[in-house]
Each structure stands twice: as C-alpha cells, then as structure tokens.
Amino acid sequence: MTIYIDPPSVPRHGRLWSHLVSDTSYDELHDFAARAGIPPRGFHRDHYDVPDRLYADVFAAGAVPVTSRELVRRLVDSGLRRRKRRSS
C-alpha cells in the first residue's frame, strides 16, 4: 500500500504539475488526497494532478517520489491504469 508522486514537470495553467497514484486502490488514493488537501476535482481517471506548490506537502504526508516512467509502470502493474478513450 503505497502512494507515489512524480516530479512536477507537466506545464499547464501557468504552473508545473505532478501526478499522484496508488498501487493498491482508488479508495486509498482518494483518502490520501483528501488528507493532503488535494481537491476531488484534481482526480482524472486513475490519478490526481498535483500543483507544484503542493509537492513538498504531499511528499511530507508520505507519498513516495518516483520518476514519471516509474509511476506509470507501477500504475500499470497494479491493474489500476485507465487509459483515455480514443475519439472517433
């Protein structure tokens, strides 16, 4: 039962963003995000988007920092990965 966060590296809306995932369950992820002060609107399919200003707080709350590649690998290995649907 681990929560992972990658470095803030995705530019959007004038800031950089990280991604927060669980390797166990969405319930665990939602509980952690709520305790860390990340609003529900930050959840997208299988992860939370985390603004760079919250990265240190989320790390201090217990998220394990990993590379973006490692984060995706752990999400896929957990079976929790939800890909975007392709539009026709």
C-alpha positions as a Markdown table, in Angstrom:
| # | Residue | x | y | z |
|---|---|---|---|---|
| 1 | Met | 0.0 | 0.0 | 0.0 |
| 2 | Thr | 2.0 | 2.9 | -1.3 |
| 3 | Ile | 1.1 | 6.3 | -2.8 |
| 4 | Tyr | 3.5 | 7.6 | -5.4 |
| 5 | Ile | 4.2 | 11.0 | -6.8 |
| 6 | Asp | 6.3 | 12.0 | -9.8 |
| 7 | Pro | 8.3 | 15.3 | -10.1 |
| 8 | Pro | 6.3 | 18.4 | -11.1 |
| 9 | Ser | 7.2 | 18.6 | -14.8 |
| 10 | Val | 3.9 | 18.9 | -16.8 |
| 11 | Pro | 3.2 | 22.6 | -17.7 |
| 12 | Arg | -0.4 | 23.7 | -17.6 |
| 13 | His | -2.3 | 26.8 | -16.4 |
| 14 | Gly | 0.9 | 28.7 | -15.7 |
| 15 | Arg | 2.5 | 26.1 | -13.3 |
| 16 | Leu | 4.0 | 22.7 | -13.3 |
| 17 | Trp | 2.1 | 19.6 | -12.2 |
| 18 | Ser | 2.9 | 16.2 | -10.7 |
| 19 | His | 0.8 | 13.0 | -10.7 |
| 20 | Leu | -0.3 | 11.1 | -7.6 |
| 21 | Val | -1.2 | 7.4 | -7.8 |
| 22 | Ser | -1.8 | 4.3 | -5.7 |
| 23 | Asp | -0.6 | 0.8 | -6.3 |
| 24 | Thr | -3.4 | -0.7 | -4.3 |
| 25 | Ser | -6.8 | 1.0 | -4.7 |
| 26 | Tyr | -8.6 | 4.2 | -5.7 |
| 27 | Asp | -10.1 | 4.4 | -2.2 |
| 28 | Glu | -6.6 | 4.6 | -0.7 |
| 29 | Leu | -5.7 | 7.2 | -3.3 |
| 30 | His | -8.8 | 9.3 | -2.6 |
| 31 | Asp | -8.3 | 9.1 | 1.2 |
| 32 | Phe | -4.6 | 10.2 | 0.9 |
| 33 | Ala | -5.5 | 13.0 | -1.5 |
| 34 | Ala | -8.2 | 14.3 | 0.9 |
| 35 | Arg | -5.8 | 14.2 | 3.9 |
| 36 | Ala | -3.2 | 16.0 | 1.8 |
| 37 | Gly | -5.6 | 18.8 | 0.8 |
| 38 | Ile | -5.9 | 17.9 | -2.8 |
| 39 | Pro | -9.5 | 18.7 | -4.0 |
| 40 | Pro | -11.6 | 16.0 | -5.7 |
| 41 | Arg | -11.6 | 17.9 | -9.0 |
| 42 | Gly | -7.9 | 17.0 | -9.2 |
| 43 | Phe | -8.8 | 13.4 | -9.9 |
| 44 | His | -8.6 | 12.2 | -13.6 |
| 45 | Arg | -9.4 | 8.6 | -14.4 |
| 46 | Asp | -6.6 | 7.0 | -12.4 |
| 47 | His | -4.5 | 9.8 | -10.8 |
| 48 | Tyr | -4.6 | 13.1 | -9.2 |
| 49 | Asp | -2.9 | 16.2 | -10.7 |
| 50 | Val | -0.9 | 18.0 | -8.0 |
| 51 | Pro | 0.3 | 21.6 | -8.5 |
| 52 | Asp | 4.0 | 22.2 | -7.8 |
| 53 | Arg | 3.2 | 24.3 | -4.8 |
| 54 | Leu | 1.8 | 21.2 | -3.0 |
| 55 | Tyr | 4.6 | 18.8 | -4.0 |
| 56 | Ala | 6.5 | 19.2 | -0.7 |
| 57 | Asp | 3.4 | 18.9 | 1.4 |
| 58 | Val | 2.3 | 15.7 | -0.4 |
| 59 | Phe | 5.8 | 14.3 | 0.0 |
| 60 | Ala | 5.8 | 15.2 | 3.7 |
| 61 | Ala | 2.4 | 13.4 | 4.0 |
| 62 | Gly | 4.0 | 10.2 | 2.9 |
| 63 | Ala | 3.9 | 9.9 | -0.9 |
| 64 | Val | 7.0 | 8.2 | -2.3 |
| 65 | Pro | 8.8 | 10.2 | -5.0 |
| 66 | Val | 9.5 | 8.3 | -8.3 |
| 67 | Thr | 10.2 | 9.2 | -11.8 |
| 68 | Ser | 7.3 | 9.7 | -14.2 |
| 69 | Arg | 8.2 | 6.5 | -16.0 |
| 70 | Glu | 8.3 | 4.5 | -12.7 |
| 71 | Leu | 4.9 | 6.0 | -11.7 |
| 72 | Val | 3.3 | 4.8 | -14.9 |
| 73 | Arg | 4.9 | 1.3 | -14.6 |
| 74 | Arg | 3.6 | 0.9 | -11.0 |
| 75 | Leu | 0.1 | 2.1 | -12.0 |
| 76 | Val | 0.0 | -0.4 | -14.9 |
| 77 | Asp | 1.4 | -3.2 | -12.8 |
| 78 | Ser | -1.3 | -2.6 | -10.1 |
| 79 | Gly | -4.0 | -3.0 | -12.7 |
| 80 | Leu | -5.4 | 0.5 | -11.9 |
| 81 | Arg | -4.4 | 2.2 | -15.1 |
| 82 | Arg | -7.3 | 3.7 | -17.0 |
| 83 | Arg | -6.4 | 4.9 | -20.5 |
| 84 | Lys | -8.1 | 7.7 | -22.3 |
| 85 | Arg | -10.7 | 6.6 | -24.8 |
| 86 | Arg | -9.9 | 7.3 | -28.3 |
| 87 | Ser | -12.4 | 9.6 | -30.0 |
| 88 | Ser | -13.6 | 8.6 | -33.5 |
